[in-house]
Amino acid sequence: MGHEIEAMWLDGRPVGEVGPAHATAAALGVPVAVLTGDDRACEEMTAWDTSATTVAVKYARDRFAAELRPRAPASPGSTPPPAPTTRSASASATLADHDFSDPLPP
């Protein structure tokens, strides 16, 4: 397991699983709006497209292991911690205004 592909490059730079998926979406004219995954996947997405919102739901520890982000304990009056993101609130507002009703090019 995991020895079929040792490394991939796209446009002259090494990529993980995000690069080919992003390239496919871009070739079809489909914008990537949100990516959730481990911190390294979020970093890779940001390197390809700074307009995509990323949320790290776990931390990569090695090629086959990750540590989940802990949930905040629920108690009356507590507020959840802010979700990590690579975008500002104003950039998120721009995304909310985007029309995704026709995702494929003519």
N, CA, C and O atoms as a GROMACS GRO file, in nm:
protein
  424
    1MET      N    1   0.083  -0.118   0.000
    1MET     CA    2   0.000   0.000   0.000
    1MET      C    3   0.088   0.125   0.000
    1MET      O    4   0.183   0.135   0.078
    2GLY      N    5   0.056   0.218  -0.087
    2GLY     CA    6   0.126   0.345  -0.088
    2GLY      C    7   0.257   0.346  -0.163
    2GLY      O    8   0.331   0.444  -0.156
    3HIS      N    9   0.289   0.239  -0.235
    3HIS     CA   10   0.416   0.235  -0.307
    3HIS      C   11   0.396   0.243  -0.458
    3HIS      O   12   0.493   0.237  -0.534
    4GLU      N   13   0.271   0.257  -0.501
    4GLU     CA   14   0.244   0.262  -0.644
    4GLU      C   15   0.295   0.392  -0.706
    4GLU      O   16   0.353   0.391  -0.814
    5ILE      N   17   0.274   0.503  -0.639
    5ILE     CA   18   0.319   0.634  -0.685
    5ILE      C   19   0.405   0.694  -0.576
    5ILE      O   20   0.359   0.714  -0.463
    6GLU      N   21   0.528   0.722  -0.606
    6GLU     CA   22   0.620   0.777  -0.507
    6GLU      C   23   0.622   0.929  -0.507
    6GLU      O   24   0.639   0.991  -0.402
    7ALA      N   25   0.604   0.991  -0.624
    7ALA     CA   26   0.606   1.138  -0.633
    7ALA      C   27   0.538   1.182  -0.761
    7ALA      O   28   0.539   1.110  -0.861
    8MET      N   29   0.477   1.301  -0.757
    8MET     CA   30   0.414   1.359  -0.876
    8MET      C   31   0.457   1.505  -0.887
    8MET      O   32   0.482   1.572  -0.787
    9TRP      N   33   0.467   1.553  -1.011
    9TRP     CA   34   0.497   1.693  -1.038
    9TRP      C   35   0.394   1.746  -1.136
    9TRP      O   36   0.349   1.674  -1.225
   10LEU      N   37   0.359   1.871  -1.118
   10LEU     CA   38   0.266   1.938  -1.208
   10LEU      C   39   0.318   2.080  -1.227
   10LEU      O   40   0.343   2.151  -1.130
   11ASP      N   41   0.335   2.119  -1.352
   11ASP     CA   42   0.393   2.250  -1.384
   11ASP      C   43   0.529   2.269  -1.317
   11ASP      O   44   0.562   2.379  -1.272
   12GLY      N   45   0.606   2.162  -1.311
   12GLY     CA   46   0.742   2.170  -1.258
   12GLY      C   47   0.755   2.174  -1.108
   12GLY      O   48   0.864   2.200  -1.057
   13ARG      N   49   0.647   2.151  -1.035
   13ARG     CA   50   0.658   2.151  -0.889
   13ARG      C   51   0.592   2.027  -0.832
   13ARG      O   52   0.496   1.975  -0.890
   14PRO      N   53   0.642   1.978  -0.718
   14PRO     CA   54   0.585   1.858  -0.658
   14PRO      C   55   0.443   1.886  -0.608
   14PRO      O   56   0.414   1.994  -0.558
   15VAL      N   57   0.356   1.786  -0.621
   15VAL     CA   58   0.217   1.802  -0.578
   15VAL      C   59   0.173   1.681  -0.496
   15VAL      O   60   0.229   1.572  -0.508
   16GLY      N   61   0.074   1.703  -0.414
   16GLY     CA   62   0.006   1.596  -0.342
   16GLY      C   63  -0.123   1.565  -0.414
   16GLY      O   64  -0.131   1.577  -0.537
   17GLU      N   65  -0.225   1.526  -0.339
   17GLU     CA   66  -0.352   1.491  -0.402
   17GLU      C   67  -0.430   1.614  -0.448
   17GLU      O   68  -0.518   1.601  -0.534
   18VAL      N   69  -0.402   1.731  -0.394
   18VAL     CA   70  -0.477   1.851  -0.428
   18VAL      C   71  -0.442   1.903  -0.568
   18VAL      O   72  -0.532   1.945  -0.641
   19GLY      N   73  -0.316   1.901  -0.605
   19GLY     CA   74  -0.273   1.955  -0.734
   19GLY      C   75  -0.347   1.900  -0.854
   19GLY      O   76  -0.402   1.978  -0.932
   20PRO      N   77  -0.352   1.767  -0.872
   20PRO     CA   78  -0.426   1.712  -0.987
   20PRO      C   79  -0.576   1.743  -0.982
   20PRO      O   80  -0.637   1.769  -1.086
   21ALA      N   81  -0.636   1.740  -0.864
   21ALA     CA   82  -0.778   1.771  -0.852
   21ALA      C   83  -0.804   1.917  -0.889
   21ALA      O   84  -0.900   1.947  -0.960
   22HIS      N   85  -0.719   2.007  -0.841
   22HIS     CA   86  -0.734   2.149  -0.875
   22HIS      C   87  -0.713   2.171  -1.024
   22HIS      O   88  -0.788   2.247  -1.086
   23ALA      N   89  -0.613   2.106  -1.083
   23ALA     CA   90  -0.586   2.122  -1.226
   23ALA      C   91  -0.705   2.073  -1.310
   23ALA      O   92  -0.739   2.134  -1.411
   24THR      N   93  -0.766   1.962  -1.268
   24THR     CA   94  -0.883   1.910  -1.339
   24THR      C   95  -0.999   2.009  -1.331
   24THR      O   96  -1.064   2.037  -1.432
   25ALA      N   97  -1.026   2.060  -1.211
   25ALA     CA   98  -1.133   2.157  -1.195
   25ALA      C   99  -1.106   2.282  -1.278
   25ALA      O  100  -1.197   2.334  -1.344
   26ALA      N  101  -0.983   2.330  -1.277
   26ALA     CA  102  -0.948   2.449  -1.354
   26ALA      C  103  -0.965   2.425  -1.504
   26ALA      O  104  -1.010   2.513  -1.576
   27ALA      N  105  -0.928   2.306  -1.550
   27ALA     CA  106  -0.942   2.274  -1.693
   27ALA      C  107  -1.089   2.272  -1.735
   27ALA      O  108  -1.120   2.302  -1.851
   28LEU      N  109  -1.178   2.238  -1.643
   28LEU     CA  110  -1.321   2.236  -1.672
   28LEU      C  111  -1.388   2.370  -1.644
   28LEU      O  112  -1.507   2.386  -1.669
   29GLY      N  113  -1.311   2.465  -1.594
   29GLY     CA  114  -1.366   2.597  -1.562
   29GLY      C  115  -1.447   2.601  -1.434
   29GLY      O  116  -1.529   2.690  -1.414
   30VAL      N  117  -1.424   2.504  -1.346
   30VAL     CA  118  -1.498   2.496  -1.220
   30VAL      C  119  -1.412   2.554  -1.109
   30VAL      O  120  -1.302   2.504  -1.083
   31PRO      N  121  -1.458   2.660  -1.042
   31PRO     CA  122  -1.378   2.716  -0.933
   31PRO      C  123  -1.381   2.626  -0.810
   31PRO      O  124  -1.484   2.565  -0.779
   32VAL      N  125  -1.270   2.620  -0.740
   32VAL     CA  126  -1.265   2.548  -0.613
   32VAL      C  127  -1.301   2.650  -0.506
   32VAL      O  128  -1.230   2.748  -0.486
   33ALA      N  129  -1.411   2.626  -0.438
   33ALA     CA  130  -1.459   2.721  -0.338
   33ALA      C  131  -1.405   2.689  -0.200
   33ALA      O  132  -1.360   2.778  -0.129
   34VAL      N  133  -1.410   2.561  -0.160
   34VAL     CA  134  -1.374   2.521  -0.024
   34VAL      C  135  -1.298   2.390  -0.028
   34VAL      O  136  -1.332   2.300  -0.104
   35LEU      N  137  -1.195   2.379   0.054
   35LEU     CA  138  -1.124   2.253   0.072
   35LEU      C  139  -1.111   2.229   0.221
   35LEU      O  140  -1.064   2.316   0.295
   36THR      N  141  -1.151   2.110   0.266
   36THR     CA  142  -1.126   2.069   0.404
   36THR      C  143  -1.034   1.948   0.398
   36THR      O  144  -1.046   1.864   0.309
   37GLY      N  145  -0.944   1.941   0.492
   37GLY     CA  146  -0.849   1.831   0.494
   37GLY      C  147  -0.743   1.856   0.599
   37GLY      O  148  -0.763   1.934   0.691
   38ASP      N  149  -0.629   1.789   0.583
   38ASP     CA  150  -0.522   1.812   0.680
   38ASP      C  151  -0.450   1.943   0.648
   38ASP      O  152  -0.470   2.002   0.542
   39ASP      N  153  -0.367   1.986   0.741
   39ASP     CA  154  -0.299   2.115   0.727
   39ASP      C  155  -0.212   2.121   0.601
   39ASP      O  156  -0.199   2.227   0.541
   40ARG      N  157  -0.154   2.010   0.562
   40ARG     CA  158  -0.069   2.010   0.442
   40ARG      C  159  -0.152   2.022   0.314
   40ARG      O  160  -0.110   2.087   0.219
   41ALA      N  161  -0.268   1.959   0.312
   41ALA     CA  162  -0.357   1.974   0.196
   41ALA      C  163  -0.402   2.120   0.184
   41ALA      O  164  -0.410   2.174   0.073
   42CYS      N  165  -0.431   2.183   0.297
   42CYS     CA  166  -0.472   2.324   0.295
   42CYS      C  167  -0.359   2.413   0.245
   42CYS      O  168  -0.382   2.506   0.169
   43GLU      N  169  -0.236   2.384   0.288
   43GLU     CA  170  -0.121   2.461   0.240
   43GLU      C  171  -0.104   2.444   0.088
   43GLU      O  172  -0.076   2.540   0.017
   44GLU      N  173  -0.120   2.320   0.040
   44GLU     CA  174  -0.106   2.295  -0.103
   44GLU      C  175  -0.214   2.368  -0.182
   44GLU      O  176  -0.186   2.425  -0.287
   45MET      N  177  -0.338   2.366  -0.132
   45MET     CA  178  -0.447   2.435  -0.202
   45MET      C  179  -0.419   2.584  -0.209
   45MET      O  180  -0.440   2.646  -0.313
   46THR      N  181  -0.372   2.641  -0.100
   46THR     CA  182  -0.342   2.784  -0.098
   46THR      C  183  -0.231   2.818  -0.196
   46THR      O  184  -0.232   2.925  -0.257
   47ALA      N  185  -0.135   2.727  -0.213
   47ALA     CA  186  -0.027   2.750  -0.309
   47ALA      C  187  -0.081   2.752  -0.452
   47ALA      O  188  -0.029   2.825  -0.537
   48TRP      N  189  -0.184   2.673  -0.480
   48TRP     CA  190  -0.242   2.669  -0.614
   48TRP      C  191  -0.342   2.780  -0.636
   48TRP      O  192  -0.347   2.839  -0.744
   49ASP      N  193  -0.423   2.811  -0.534
   49ASP     CA  194  -0.533   2.905  -0.552
   49ASP      C  195  -0.563   2.976  -0.420
   49ASP      O  196  -0.622   2.917  -0.330
   50THR      N  197  -0.522   3.101  -0.411
   50THR     CA  198  -0.542   3.175  -0.286
   50THR      C  199  -0.687   3.216  -0.265
   50THR      O  200  -0.723   3.260  -0.156
   51SER      N  201  -0.773   3.204  -0.368
   51SER     CA  202  -0.914   3.243  -0.351
   51SER      C  203  -0.997   3.133  -0.286
   51SER      O  204  -1.110   3.160  -0.245
   52ALA      N  205  -0.946   3.012  -0.276
   52ALA     CA  206  -1.022   2.902  -0.214
   52ALA      C  207  -1.013   2.911  -0.062
   52ALA      O  208  -0.906   2.939  -0.007
   53THR      N  209  -1.124   2.888   0.003
   53THR     CA  210  -1.127   2.882   0.149
   53THR      C  211  -1.079   2.744   0.191
   53THR      O  212  -1.125   2.644   0.137
   54THR      N  213  -0.989   2.739   0.288
   54THR     CA  214  -0.940   2.611   0.338
   54THR      C  215  -0.964   2.600   0.487
   54THR      O  216  -0.953   2.699   0.560
   55VAL      N  217  -0.998   2.480   0.532
   55VAL     CA  218  -1.019   2.453   0.674
   55VAL      C  219  -0.944   2.326   0.710
   55VAL      O  220  -0.977   2.218   0.660
   56ALA      N  221  -0.846   2.339   0.796
   56ALA     CA  222  -0.770   2.221   0.842
   56ALA      C  223  -0.849   2.152   0.952
   56ALA      O  224  -0.870   2.208   1.059
   57VAL      N  225  -0.894   2.030   0.925
   57VAL     CA  226  -0.971   1.954   1.024
   57VAL      C  227  -0.884   1.851   1.097
   57VAL      O  228  -0.928   1.787   1.192
   58LYS      N  229  -0.760   1.838   1.050
   58LYS     CA  230  -0.664   1.748   1.116
   58LYS      C  231  -0.524   1.791   1.080
   58LYS      O  232  -0.504   1.871   0.988
   59TYR      N  233  -0.427   1.740   1.153
   59TYR     CA  234  -0.287   1.774   1.131
   59TYR      C  235  -0.213   1.651   1.079
   59TYR      O  236  -0.218   1.545   1.141
   60ALA      N  237  -0.147   1.663   0.965
   60ALA     CA  238  -0.071   1.551   0.909
   60ALA      C  239   0.049   1.522   0.999
   60ALA      O  240   0.122   1.614   1.037
   61ARG      N  241   0.069   1.396   1.033
   61ARG     CA  242   0.183   1.356   1.115
   61ARG      C  243   0.287   1.282   1.032
   61ARG      O  244   0.407   1.298   1.054
   62ASP      N  245   0.242   1.202   0.938
   62ASP     CA  246   0.331   1.140   0.840
   62ASP      C  247   0.244   1.100   0.721
   62ASP      O  248   0.128   1.142   0.712
   63ARG      N  249   0.298   1.021   0.632
   63ARG     CA  250   0.226   0.989   0.508
   63ARG      C  251   0.095   0.915   0.532
   63ARG      O  252   0.001   0.929   0.454
   64PHE      N  253   0.086   0.837   0.639
   64PHE     CA  254  -0.031   0.754   0.664
   64PHE      C  255  -0.103   0.786   0.795
   64PHE      O  256  -0.192   0.711   0.835
   65ALA      N  257  -0.069   0.895   0.861
   65ALA     CA  258  -0.131   0.924   0.990
   65ALA      C  259  -0.160   1.072   1.004
   65ALA      O  260  -0.089   1.157   0.951
   66ALA      N  261  -0.267   1.102   1.077
   66ALA     CA  262  -0.305   1.240   1.106
   66ALA      C  263  -0.362   1.248   1.246
   66ALA      O  264  -0.415   1.151   1.299
   67GLU      N  265  -0.351   1.365   1.305
   67GLU     CA  266  -0.408   1.390   1.438
   67GLU      C  267  -0.527   1.483   1.419
   67GLU      O  268  -0.513   1.592   1.365
   68LEU      N  269  -0.644   1.439   1.465
   68LEU     CA  270  -0.764   1.520   1.450
   68LEU      C  271  -0.758   1.642   1.539
   68LEU      O  272  -0.700   1.638   1.648
   69ARG      N  273  -0.818   1.750   1.494
   69ARG     CA  274  -0.830   1.868   1.577
   69ARG      C  275  -0.931   1.840   1.686
   69ARG      O  276  -1.038   1.786   1.659
   70PRO      N  277  -0.899   1.874   1.810
   70PRO     CA  278  -0.995   1.847   1.918
   70PRO      C  279  -1.116   1.939   1.910
   70PRO      O  280  -1.107   2.054   1.867
   71ARG      N  281  -1.229   1.884   1.951
   71ARG     CA  282  -1.351   1.965   1.959
   71ARG      C  283  -1.351   2.040   2.090
   71ARG      O  284  -1.307   1.987   2.192
   72ALA      N  285  -1.398   2.160   2.089
   72ALA     CA  286  -1.410   2.237   2.213
   72ALA      C  287  -1.521   2.176   2.298
   72ALA      O  288  -1.626   2.140   2.244
   73PRO      N  289  -1.501   2.164   2.428
   73PRO     CA  290  -1.607   2.110   2.512
   73PRO      C  291  -1.729   2.202   2.509
   73PRO      O  292  -1.716   2.324   2.516
   74ALA      N  293  -1.846   2.142   2.498
   74ALA     CA  294  -1.969   2.220   2.495
   74ALA      C  295  -2.015   2.248   2.637
   74ALA      O  296  -2.032   2.156   2.717
   75SER      N  297  -2.034   2.373   2.667
   75SER     CA  298  -2.087   2.410   2.797
   75SER      C  299  -2.166   2.538   2.779
   75SER      O  300  -2.138   2.617   2.689
   76PRO      N  301  -2.266   2.560   2.866
   76PRO     CA  302  -2.347   2.681   2.852
   76PRO      C  303  -2.261   2.807   2.854
   76PRO      O  304  -2.175   2.824   2.941
   77GLY      N  305  -2.284   2.893   2.759
   77GLY     CA  306  -2.212   3.019   2.754
   77GLY      C  307  -2.077   3.012   2.686
   77GLY      O  308  -2.012   3.116   2.669
   78SER      N  309  -2.030   2.893   2.645
   78SER     CA  310  -1.900   2.885   2.580
   78SER      C  311  -1.915   2.915   2.431
   78SER      O  312  -2.020   2.890   2.372
   79THR      N  313  -1.812   2.967   2.375
   79THR     CA  314  -1.812   2.994   2.232
   79THR      C  315  -1.707   2.906   2.166
   79THR      O  316  -1.599   2.886   2.222
   80PRO      N  317  -1.737   2.854   2.048
   80PRO     CA  318  -1.639   2.768   1.982
   80PRO      C  319  -1.518   2.849   1.937
   80PRO      O  320  -1.529   2.969   1.911
   81PRO      N  321  -1.402   2.784   1.927
   81PRO     CA  322  -1.285   2.855   1.878
   81PRO      C  323  -1.304   2.891   1.732
   81PRO      O  324  -1.379   2.824   1.661
   82PRO      N  325  -1.238   2.997   1.685
   82PRO     CA  326  -1.253   3.035   1.545
   82PRO      C  327  -1.197   2.927   1.454
   82PRO      O  328  -1.094   2.866   1.485
   83ALA      N  329  -1.263   2.904   1.343
   83ALA     CA  330  -1.217   2.804   1.247
   83ALA      C  331  -1.096   2.860   1.173
   83ALA      O  332  -1.096   2.977   1.133
   84PRO      N  333  -0.992   2.779   1.154
   84PRO     CA  334  -0.876   2.828   1.080
   84PRO      C  335  -0.913   2.846   0.934
   84PRO      O  336  -0.987   2.767   0.877
   85THR      N  337  -0.862   2.950   0.875
   85THR     CA  338  -0.889   2.977   0.734
   85THR      C  339  -0.772   3.053   0.675
   85THR      O  340  -0.696   3.118   0.747
   86THR      N  341  -0.757   3.044   0.547
   86THR     CA  342  -0.650   3.116   0.480
   86THR      C  343  -0.704   3.242   0.412
   86THR      O  344  -0.631   3.309   0.340
   87ARG      N  345  -0.831   3.273   0.436
   87ARG     CA  346  -0.893   3.388   0.372
   87ARG      C  347  -0.946   3.484   0.474
   87ARG      O  348  -0.978   3.445   0.587
   88SER      N  349  -0.957   3.607   0.437
   88SER     CA  350  -1.013   3.708   0.525
   88SER      C  351  -1.165   3.706   0.516
   88SER      O  352  -1.221   3.644   0.426
   89ALA      N  353  -1.231   3.772   0.608
   89ALA     CA  354  -1.377   3.779   0.607
   89ALA      C  355  -1.427   3.847   0.480
   89ALA      O  356  -1.530   3.807   0.425
   90SER      N  357  -1.356   3.950   0.432
   90SER     CA  358  -1.400   4.018   0.310
   90SER      C  359  -1.390   3.927   0.190
   90SER      O  360  -1.473   3.935   0.100
   91ALA      N  361  -1.289   3.840   0.186
   91ALA     CA  362  -1.277   3.744   0.076
   91ALA      C  363  -1.390   3.642   0.082
   91ALA      O  364  -1.441   3.600  -0.022
   92SER      N  365  -1.431   3.602   0.203
   92SER     CA  366  -1.542   3.508   0.218
   92SER      C  367  -1.672   3.571   0.170
   92SER      O  368  -1.755   3.503   0.111
   93ALA      N  369  -1.689   3.699   0.196
   93ALA     CA  370  -1.809   3.769   0.148
   93ALA      C  371  -1.813   3.768  -0.004
   93ALA      O  372  -1.920   3.753  -0.063
   94THR      N  373  -1.699   3.785  -0.068
   94THR     CA  374  -1.693   3.781  -0.214
   94THR      C  375  -1.736   3.644  -0.264
   94THR      O  376  -1.808   3.635  -0.364
   95LEU      N  377  -1.693   3.538  -0.197
   95LEU     CA  378  -1.731   3.402  -0.235
   95LEU      C  379  -1.881   3.384  -0.220
   95LEU      O  380  -1.945   3.322  -0.305
   96ALA      N  381  -1.939   3.438  -0.114
   96ALA     CA  382  -2.083   3.424  -0.091
   96ALA      C  383  -2.162   3.492  -0.201
   96ALA      O  384  -2.275   3.450  -0.229
   97ASP      N  385  -2.108   3.595  -0.263
   97ASP     CA  386  -2.177   3.666  -0.371
   97ASP      C  387  -2.159   3.599  -0.507
   97ASP      O  388  -2.223   3.640  -0.604
   98HIS      N  389  -2.074   3.497  -0.515
   98HIS     CA  390  -2.045   3.433  -0.643
   98HIS      C  391  -2.162   3.348  -0.689
   98HIS      O  392  -2.226   3.281  -0.607
   99ASP      N  393  -2.192   3.349  -0.819
   99ASP     CA  394  -2.301   3.270  -0.876
   99ASP      C  395  -2.245   3.138  -0.926
   99ASP      O  396  -2.172   3.134  -1.025
  100PHE      N  397  -2.281   3.028  -0.856
  100PHE     CA  398  -2.234   2.895  -0.895
  100PHE      C  399  -2.344   2.818  -0.969
  100PHE      O  400  -2.335   2.696  -0.981
  101SER      N  401  -2.447   2.886  -1.017
  101SER     CA  402  -2.559   2.817  -1.080
  101SER      C  403  -2.521   2.750  -1.211
  101SER      O  404  -2.586   2.654  -1.252
  102ASP      N  405  -2.416   2.799  -1.279
  102ASP     CA  406  -2.374   2.739  -1.406
  102ASP      C  407  -2.225   2.707  -1.396
  102ASP      O  408  -2.142   2.781  -1.447
  103PRO      N  409  -2.191   2.593  -1.328
  103PRO     CA  410  -2.050   2.564  -1.301
  103PRO      C  411  -1.968   2.520  -1.422
  103PRO      O  412  -1.846   2.528  -1.419
  104LEU      N  413  -2.033   2.474  -1.528
  104LEU     CA  414  -1.957   2.426  -1.644
  104LEU      C  415  -1.957   2.529  -1.756
  104LEU      O  416  -2.056   2.597  -1.778
  105PRO      N  417  -1.845   2.539  -1.826
  105PRO     CA  418  -1.839   2.633  -1.938
  105PRO      C  419  -1.930   2.587  -2.050
  105PRO      O  420  -1.960   2.469  -2.060
  106PRO      N  421  -1.973   2.681  -2.136
  106PRO     CA  422  -2.064   2.642  -2.246
  106PRO      C  423  -1.997   2.547  -2.345
  106PRO      O  424  -2.059   2.505  -2.442
   0.00000   0.00000   0.00000
